[in-house]
Amino acid sequence: MTDTPETPETPITDTPPDRLSVNPRSEFHDWELLRRGVGIRFNGTERTNVEEYCISEGWIRVAAGKSLDRKGNPLTIKLTGTVEAWFKS
């Protein structure tokens, strides 16, 4: 008998996290979850241009036109309302 520690497996859930971002520099970025495909419904309308969302605080960030900041990232605006998220696959 060996004394190897058992590692618990991470369960795959069908509910997306409370907060997620598409920006790789964000602490809320998770490539594996984004690769699965996350759908966002904001105030009853499905949105495809969401940069970041938070379900518990009720907001999304979307790009503000084609404007860029000085580092080349899109300028975003924060919209508040009802946020629902689900995995597409």
N, C-alpha and C positions, 0 to 999 in steps of 0.2 A: 504494500500500500504506500503510495507517495503522498507527500504533503503539499500538493500543488493547490493554490487557492482557486476556487471556482469563480469564474467571472459571470455575473448575471447578464443575460442577453437583453439588449434594449428592445422593448416591444414596439412594433410598428402600429401607430394609432391612425385612425381615420379622421382625426380632427387636427387642423393646422394649429400652429402656435399662436399665442395671443398677439405677438408682434413679429413682423418679418419685413426685411428690406432686400431690395435687389442690388443695392450698392455693396460691392465686395469689401469696402473699407468700414462698413458699419458692423457693430458688435451683434446686430440682429440678423446678419446675413447667414443663410444656410443653403449651400448649393444643392445638397441632396433633396431638401424639401422643394426648392424651386424647380429642380429637374422633374419632379413628379407632376408639377403643374398645379398652381393654386388659383382658384377662381375667387373673385371679390365682387360682392354685391353691396353697393353703397346707396342707402336710401331707396332701396327697391330696384335699382338699375345696375345691371352687370357692367363693371368697368374693366377695361383692358390696359389702361395707361397708369396704373398705380405703382409708384416707386416704393412706398412703405405704408404699412397700416398698423393700427393698434385697435383690437376689438374692445378691450376693457375700457379704454379711454374714449372710444368712439370717434376716431379720425383716420384720414388717409392723406398721403402726400402725393400730389400729381405734378407733372412738369408744367411750368408756366410758359407755354408757347415754345419757341425755339431759342429762348434766351439761355446763355451760359454764364456761369460765374468765372472768376479769374483763373480758376484751376481747370476749367473745361467741363465742369459738371453742370447738368441742367439745373436751372433755378426751379424750385418747387414751391407750391403753396399748400397750406394745410386746410383741409375741409373737414368740418365736423358733422356728424350725423350717425345713423345706424350702419354698422359694418358687420357683414357676414362673410365668412371665408370657408372654402371647401377645397378638397383635393379633386382635380379633374380626372386623375387616373387612379 
